[in-house]
Amino acid sequence: MTKDLIIVGASGFGHEIAWVAKTAGFNVLGFLDDNAAGEHILGKVASWQAFREKLFFIAIGNPRIRKKVFKNLVSGGEIKFATIISPNTIIAPGSKIGAGSVVMPGAIISVNSCIGDQVIINLSASIGHDVTVGNFVSINPQAAISGKVTIEEGAEIGTNSTVVQNITIKKGALVTAGALAHAEVLDNQVLVGNPARAMRKLDEWNEY
């Protein structure tokens, strides 16, 4: 059966998703984007209902924006989201991947882990055993998540960062690129590698 796919978001990441989706057997029809034009742009995001029999994927890395776009889409009626898993991944038995999520090339998901809906597991990220990843989480390239970690809804784990075992990254938190999370990161806090700038509220991060 042909799996026709429309990608919401035509950024560089959107084109990465198109590449991975094709390797996973999807027929990529094009993109919906409010700020792009070209032969592969099918229309604005609000025009998705013209394609409602197709599968959709939201290719937006920022968890807060991705959730906002998701809510706008589902408010317009029933919509089907694709789960995209690169053939160049390792996913152990007993692990689950939710609707609208992607597992990019080189990623490894160990045993008994649960990945929620609308989650991005990016290039060469590793997820340890018994990890729970909530909806709308972004785990960026080469991030390393140790065993029995919980990452709550809307959190973001930066490129080449590390989360040690048995801790929780709370809702909406941000672990920035290269940081080491060795203790719980609270709701909407930012953890960075430089201790002088660590654990700031998310709404203060724009100052930097």
N, C-alpha and C positions, 0 to 999 in steps of 0.2 A: 504494500500500500504506500502511495506517495505521501510524504509528510511535508506539505506545503507550509512554509514558515515566513512570517513577516516580523522584522526586527524593529522595535521601537527605539530610536536613537541611532543616528548615522555618524557618530563620532569615530575616532580611531578604534575605541573599544567595540563599537558596533560592528566595524569591519572585521575585527578579530573574532567576534561571535559568529559572523557570517562564515568565515573560514572554518572555524571549528564545527559549526553546524553542518557544513557540507561534508566534512570528513566523517560525521556521525550519521550520515544518510538523509539529512533534510534537504528539501528543495527550497532554497532561499529565493523568495519572490522579489524582495526589495525591502525598503526602509520607510518608516513613518517618522517625520521629524519636522518640528515647527520652524527650524532655522537653517534648513539645508535645501538645496535644489540639485537637479541632475537626473540622468536617465534612470537611476535606480531608486529615486525617491518617489514613493507612491502617493504621498499626500501628507497633510498635517496629522498629528496624533489623533485629533478628534474625529478624523475620517475612518477610524478603524472599523466601524460598524459595516462599512461597505465590503469588508473582508471577513465577516464574523464567522464564516465556516472554516477559516484557516487557523493555524496555530500561531501564537505570538510569543515573543521574548522581549523583555525590557532590558536593553543594553545600556544601563546607566550605573556607573560605579558607585556614586555617592548614595549611601543607604537611605538618607532622608529624602532625597529627590526621587529615588526609585520607588519608595513607598508612596509618595504623593502622586506620582504618575500611575501607579497601580490602583490607588483609590479612585482616581478619575476614570480609569478604564472600566473597572468593575461597576462603577455607578451607572454606566451606560448600558448595562445588560450582561448577559452571560458571555463569557470570553474564555477561551481555552489557552492555557500557557504550556509551552513546551519545556521539558527537562532535557538539557543538552549535556551529554557526557562524551568527552573525547575518547576515541579508541586508544589513545596513548596515555591512559591513566591506570592506576591500580586501585581497585576498590575491593576491600576484603568482604568475605561472607558475613552476613548479619548487619551490615551497614545500610542505611536508607537515605535516599536523596529526594527532597520534596519537589513539588510542582514549580515550574518557572525558574529552577536553579540551573547552574552550569558548573561542570567540573572540567577545567581547562587542561591542556596537555602537560604531562609531567607531574600532575598532582597525585598524591597518595592519601587514601583514606583507610585507616586501619579498622580492626574488628569492632563491631557493636557500637558504631558511631551513628548518630542521627543528625542529618542535615535538613534544616527546615525549608520552607518555601521562599522563593525569590532570593536565593543565596548565591553569591559568587565565590567559588573556590578557584583562585586564579593560578597562573602558570607556576608549576613546581612547588606549590604549597603542600605542606604535609599535616595531616590530621591524625593524632594518635588514637589509641583505643578508648572506647567508652566516652567519647566526646559528644556533647550536645551543642548544636549550633542553631540558634533561633532564627526566625524569619527575618528577611531583609538584612542579613549580615553580609559584609564584604571582607573576604580574607585575601589579601593582596599577594603578588608574586613572592615566592620563596619564604613566606611566613611559616613558622614551625609551631604547631600546637601540640603540646604534650598530652599524655593520657589523663582521662577523667576531668577535663576542663569543660566548663559551661560558658558559652558565649551567648549573651542574651540578645533579644531583638534589636536590630538597628545598629549594633556595634560594628566598628571597623578595625581590622587588624592590618597594620601597615606592612609594606614591603620589607622583607628580611628581618622582621621582628620575631621575638620568641615569647611564647606563653608557657610557663612551667606548669607542672602537673598539679591537679587537685585544686585549682583556683577558679574564680568566676570573674568574667568580664561583664559588667552589668549593662543594662539597657542603654543604648545610645552612646556608649563610651568609645573613645578613639585611642588606640595604641599606635603611635606614629612609627614611621619607617625606622628600623634598626633598634627599636626599644626592647627592653627586657621587662616583661611583666612577671614578677615573682610574688605578687600579692594581689588581692582583689582590687579591681579598678571599679570605682563607683559609677552610678548613673551619670551619663553625660560629662564625665571627666575625660581629660586628655592626659595620657602618659607619654612622656618623651624621654629620650636617652639622656639628656642633660638634666641632672637633678634640680638645678636652679629654676628650671622651667617646667618641672613635672607636676602632674595632677592638677592642672588648671581646669576650670569649667569650660565646656565646649564653647559657650558664647563669648568667652574671653580670648579664645585662640586666635581670632581675627586680628587681635592687637599685634600679633607676631608674624 
